[in-house]
């Protein structure tokens, strides 16, 4: 069973966060979409993290779980830089990842943060 592009991207972003790094590993077998997502998050990580700091009340980026942080970075990147992906899809897919790969409370947390980001990034949707 192959992973969806967002799942592939999540795995690479998680690995880079844990091990340190800012380049897609050369041996990573990623779909073209997953590679674009990872490279986009890495390219814009500083601005994404600033957005997360301002939108996640009482949570610094460093305090977030590694999985949640990777999911949120991916979601913020898509909201900001992938206008062809509907807002509801970005949030729904991020929540689905959180429920599958993180804690019971992560889905609500991810939904709340990304909904707040969407209000400023995509106010018309």
C-alpha angles and dihedrals in degrees: 000000000000123000124245115252093256091051090049090049091048092053093051094044090049091049093048091049093050097042098032122243144122104215132076107256110253092230094052110121100213134161115244090255093050091049091051090050094049094045091047093051091048093048093051100030096119094053091042091052091050089053091049091049091054097043103040102075114218092000125103116203090245091055094054117096112263092244094049091046091053092047092048093047089052092048095048090048091053093046092050104035108023105063092166090067110081116240093238090054093050092051095041093050092047091051090048090053091048092051092048100043108023141039131309091259096046095084092061092043093050091045092051096048095045092045089055091049091048091055090062100032098042107018094162096059 
